[in-house]
Amino acid sequence: MKQSKCLLIGVILIMTFALSACGNSTSGELSTKGLTVGVTGGPHEQIMEQVAKLAKKDGLTIHIKVFNDYNQPNTALDDGDLDASSYETLPFLKAQVKDRGYKITEVFKTVALPMGIYSNKIKDLKDLKNGDKIAIPNDPSSQPRSLTLLEKAGVIKMKPGTQRTGSTRDIISNPKKIKFVSMDPAQITAHLDEVTAAAINSNFAMGSGLTILKDSIYHESLTNNSYPNYFVVRNENKNDKVVKQIEKYYHSEQIESYIRKTFSGSVVPAW
């Protein structure tokens, strides 16, 4: 009887351990054989596919999971459903970590998607008239970026120190009394004809067939851009061997060449 009880307890313990091992672990080193990386559809997905090809030659399988929402990948990564993500700027990441308590961190720069000002009505921002409307993103990371771009172009002036976190409330000079229309970033291109100009993230511009070099009337710098995107992992995996491997692939000459040939300036290497 005692032997049967001991055997039963042993079986239960083994099954419990096995089941826990099958679950999504949020601790321990990442495997050097295979991992799952979350990306948003478009450039980040395309580039990671090329990175995965390089990794596969060395025996590392990168499974790519595509999201159509900016918030879901960080949730999935923090929960352990992903091993890493590659799609976001540092201001966006920091805001999510602060607001939601995620234990995730950036590890290396990937690409930058320069923001541009686009218009179907004017060819130069100097042609703006009093009271014209400019559409800008409504999210807390892209809106200050768009306003900083317009400040650099001489359209407005922002309160000192608010270039990274400010909003339209922080505009201290607006000589032409421009009216700013805040919109979902993904919807701005669809409403371009309803405004005089619009600040559009490159990924959404490309989705509508716009390229920053041919179609924008003003844009952020294509070199040393201030808003690089990052490869992100959980805090405990920051120094894992496989992360260093992926960084090597991502920062390779092959990937840099692919980015420059494929995206015509709308996506640029950030390292």
C-alpha positions as CSV (number, residue, x, y, z in Angstrom):
1,M,0.0,0.0,0.0
2,K,2.8,2.4,0.9
3,Q,4.6,1.5,-2.3
4,S,1.5,2.2,-4.3
5,K,1.1,5.7,-2.6
6,C,4.8,6.5,-3.2
7,L,4.5,5.4,-6.9
8,L,1.3,7.5,-7.3
9,I,3.0,10.6,-5.8
10,G,6.0,10.1,-8.0
11,V,3.8,9.9,-11.1
12,I,1.9,13.1,-10.1
13,L,5.2,14.9,-9.5
14,I,6.6,13.9,-12.9
15,M,3.4,14.9,-14.7
16,T,3.3,18.2,-13.0
17,F,6.9,18.9,-14.0
18,A,6.2,17.8,-17.5
19,L,3.1,20.0,-17.9
20,S,4.9,23.0,-16.5
21,A,7.8,22.4,-18.9
22,C,5.3,22.4,-21.8
23,G,3.9,25.8,-20.9
24,N,5.3,29.2,-21.9
25,S,8.2,29.9,-19.6
26,T,9.0,33.4,-18.7
27,S,12.3,32.6,-17.1
28,G,15.5,30.9,-18.1
29,E,17.8,31.4,-21.1
30,L,16.4,31.4,-24.6
31,S,17.1,28.4,-26.8
32,T,20.0,28.7,-29.3
33,K,18.1,26.3,-31.5
34,G,14.8,28.1,-32.0
35,L,12.7,31.0,-30.8
36,T,9.6,33.0,-31.7
37,V,9.8,36.7,-32.6
38,G,6.8,39.0,-32.8
39,V,6.7,41.6,-35.5
40,T,4.1,43.9,-37.1
41,G,3.2,43.3,-40.7
42,G,5.2,45.1,-43.4
43,P,8.9,46.1,-43.2
44,H,9.6,44.5,-39.8
45,E,8.1,41.2,-41.0
46,Q,10.0,41.4,-44.3
47,I,13.4,42.1,-42.7
48,M,13.0,39.5,-40.0
49,E,12.3,36.9,-42.7
50,Q,15.7,37.7,-44.2
51,V,17.3,37.5,-40.7
52,A,15.7,34.1,-40.3
53,K,17.3,32.9,-43.5
54,L,20.7,33.8,-42.2
55,A,20.0,32.2,-38.8
56,K,18.8,29.0,-40.4
57,K,22.1,28.4,-42.0
58,D,23.7,28.2,-38.5
59,G,21.0,25.9,-37.2
60,L,18.8,28.6,-35.5
61,T,15.2,28.5,-36.4
62,I,13.3,31.9,-36.0
63,H,9.5,31.5,-36.0
64,I,7.9,34.8,-36.9
65,K,4.5,35.8,-35.5
66,V,2.9,38.7,-37.2
67,F,0.6,41.2,-35.4
68,N,-1.6,43.9,-36.8
69,D,-1.7,45.8,-33.6
70,Y,1.1,47.7,-31.8
71,N,0.0,46.7,-28.3
72,Q,-0.4,42.9,-28.6
73,P,3.3,42.0,-29.2
74,N,4.5,43.5,-25.9
75,T,1.7,41.8,-24.0
76,A,2.6,38.4,-25.6
77,L,6.3,38.9,-24.9
78,D,5.7,39.8,-21.2
79,D,3.4,36.8,-20.9
80,G,6.0,34.4,-22.3
81,D,4.1,33.7,-25.6
82,L,6.9,35.3,-27.5
83,D,10.7,35.1,-27.0
84,A,11.4,38.5,-28.5
85,S,9.8,41.3,-30.6
86,S,11.0,43.6,-33.3
87,Y,8.8,46.6,-34.2
88,E,8.9,49.5,-31.8
89,T,10.6,52.8,-31.0
90,L,12.1,53.5,-27.6
91,P,9.5,56.1,-26.5
92,F,6.7,53.6,-27.3
93,L,8.4,50.8,-25.4
94,K,9.1,53.0,-22.4
95,A,5.5,54.2,-22.2
96,Q,4.2,50.7,-22.3
97,V,6.6,49.5,-19.6
98,K,5.6,52.4,-17.4
99,D,1.9,52.2,-17.9
100,R,1.6,48.4,-17.9
101,G,4.5,47.2,-15.7
102,Y,6.0,45.0,-18.4
103,K,9.4,43.4,-17.6
104,I,10.8,43.8,-21.1
105,T,13.7,45.8,-22.4
106,E,15.5,46.9,-25.6
107,V,18.7,45.1,-26.6
108,F,19.8,46.5,-30.0
109,K,18.8,48.9,-32.7
110,T,17.1,47.6,-35.8
111,V,15.8,50.1,-38.3
112,A,14.3,53.6,-38.4
113,L,11.2,54.5,-40.4
114,P,11.5,58.3,-40.9
115,M,8.3,60.2,-40.5
116,G,7.3,62.5,-43.4
117,I,4.9,65.3,-44.2
118,Y,2.7,64.5,-47.2
119,S,0.2,66.7,-49.1
120,N,-2.0,66.5,-52.1
121,K,-2.5,70.3,-52.1
122,I,0.9,72.0,-51.6
123,K,4.5,71.3,-52.6
124,D,6.2,73.1,-49.8
125,L,5.3,73.8,-46.1
126,K,6.0,77.5,-46.9
127,D,2.8,77.4,-48.9
128,L,0.7,76.8,-45.8
129,K,-2.0,79.5,-45.4
130,N,-3.6,80.8,-42.2
131,G,-6.0,78.3,-40.7
132,D,-4.9,75.3,-42.8
133,K,-5.4,71.9,-41.3
134,I,-2.6,69.4,-40.7
135,A,-3.4,65.8,-39.6
136,I,-1.1,64.3,-37.0
137,P,-1.0,61.0,-35.2
138,N,-3.0,60.8,-31.9
139,D,-0.8,58.2,-30.1
140,P,1.5,59.5,-27.3
141,S,4.7,58.4,-29.0
142,S,4.0,59.6,-32.6
143,Q,2.3,62.9,-31.8
144,P,5.3,64.6,-30.2
145,R,7.4,63.2,-33.0
146,S,5.2,64.8,-35.6
147,L,5.1,68.2,-33.8
148,T,8.9,68.1,-33.4
149,L,9.2,67.6,-37.2
150,L,6.9,70.5,-37.9
151,E,8.9,72.6,-35.4
152,K,12.1,71.8,-37.3
153,A,10.3,72.8,-40.5
154,G,9.5,76.2,-38.9
155,V,5.7,75.8,-38.9
156,I,5.4,75.9,-35.0
157,K,7.4,76.2,-31.9
158,M,7.2,73.8,-28.9
159,K,7.7,74.5,-25.3
160,P,11.3,73.7,-24.4
161,G,11.8,70.1,-23.2
162,T,8.5,68.8,-24.7
163,Q,9.8,67.5,-28.0
164,R,9.7,63.9,-26.9
165,T,6.6,63.8,-24.8
166,G,4.5,66.9,-25.7
167,S,1.2,67.4,-27.4
168,T,-0.6,70.2,-29.2
169,R,-1.1,71.8,-25.7
170,D,2.7,72.4,-25.7
171,I,2.7,74.5,-28.8
172,I,3.8,78.0,-27.8
173,S,4.0,79.6,-31.3
174,N,1.7,79.0,-34.3
175,P,2.0,82.0,-36.6
176,K,-0.3,80.7,-39.2
177,K,-2.9,79.4,-36.7
178,I,-2.6,75.9,-38.1
179,K,-5.4,73.6,-37.0
180,F,-4.2,70.2,-35.9
181,V,-6.4,67.2,-36.5
182,S,-5.4,64.2,-34.4
183,M,-6.1,60.8,-35.9
184,D,-5.3,57.2,-35.6
185,P,-1.9,56.9,-37.3
186,A,-3.2,54.1,-39.5
187,Q,-6.1,56.2,-40.8
188,I,-4.3,59.4,-41.8
189,T,-3.5,58.5,-45.4
190,A,-7.1,57.7,-46.1
191,H,-8.0,61.3,-45.1
192,L,-5.1,63.1,-46.8
193,D,-7.4,64.9,-49.2
194,E,-9.4,66.4,-46.3
195,V,-6.4,68.3,-44.9
196,T,-3.7,70.5,-46.3
197,A,-0.9,68.2,-45.1
198,A,-0.3,65.3,-42.8
199,A,2.4,63.8,-40.7
200,I,2.6,60.1,-41.6
201,N,4.7,57.2,-40.2
202,S,6.6,55.5,-43.0
203,N,5.0,52.1,-42.5
204,F,1.5,53.6,-43.1
205,A,2.7,55.8,-45.9
206,M,4.2,52.7,-47.7
207,G,1.0,50.8,-47.1
208,S,-0.7,53.5,-49.3
209,G,2.0,53.5,-52.0
210,L,3.8,56.6,-50.8
211,T,7.6,56.7,-50.5
212,I,9.4,59.3,-48.4
213,L,11.9,60.3,-51.1
214,K,9.4,60.7,-53.9
215,D,6.2,61.8,-52.2
216,S,6.9,63.6,-49.0
217,I,7.3,67.4,-49.0
218,Y,9.4,67.3,-45.8
219,H,10.8,64.4,-43.7
220,E,13.0,63.4,-40.8
221,S,16.7,62.7,-41.4
222,L,17.5,59.4,-43.1
223,T,20.8,59.1,-41.3
224,N,21.2,59.1,-37.5
225,N,17.4,59.2,-37.2
226,S,16.3,60.1,-33.7
227,Y,13.6,57.4,-33.6
228,P,15.2,54.0,-34.1
229,N,13.3,50.8,-33.6
230,Y,14.6,48.1,-31.3
231,F,14.8,44.3,-30.8
232,V,13.1,43.6,-27.4
233,V,13.3,40.7,-25.0
234,R,12.2,40.0,-21.4
235,N,14.6,41.6,-18.9
236,E,16.2,38.2,-17.8
237,N,17.1,37.4,-21.4
238,K,18.9,40.6,-22.2
239,N,22.4,39.0,-22.2
240,D,21.4,35.6,-23.6
241,K,23.8,34.1,-26.2
242,V,21.0,33.8,-28.9
243,V,20.2,37.5,-28.6
244,K,23.8,38.3,-29.5
245,Q,23.6,35.9,-32.5
246,I,20.5,37.6,-33.8
247,E,22.1,41.0,-33.4
248,K,25.0,39.7,-35.6
249,Y,22.6,38.6,-38.3
250,Y,20.5,41.7,-38.2
251,H,23.5,44.0,-38.4
252,S,25.2,42.1,-41.2
253,E,26.0,43.6,-44.6
254,Q,23.4,41.3,-46.2
255,I,20.6,42.7,-44.2
256,E,21.8,46.3,-44.6
257,S,22.0,45.9,-48.4
258,Y,18.5,44.3,-48.4
259,I,17.0,47.2,-46.5
260,R,18.5,49.9,-48.7
261,K,17.5,48.2,-51.9
262,T,14.0,47.2,-50.9
263,F,12.6,50.3,-49.1
264,S,14.1,53.3,-51.0
265,G,14.7,55.4,-47.9
266,S,11.4,54.8,-46.2
267,V,13.2,52.3,-44.0
268,V,16.8,52.8,-43.1
269,P,19.4,50.9,-41.0
270,A,19.6,52.4,-37.5
271,W,22.8,50.9,-36.3
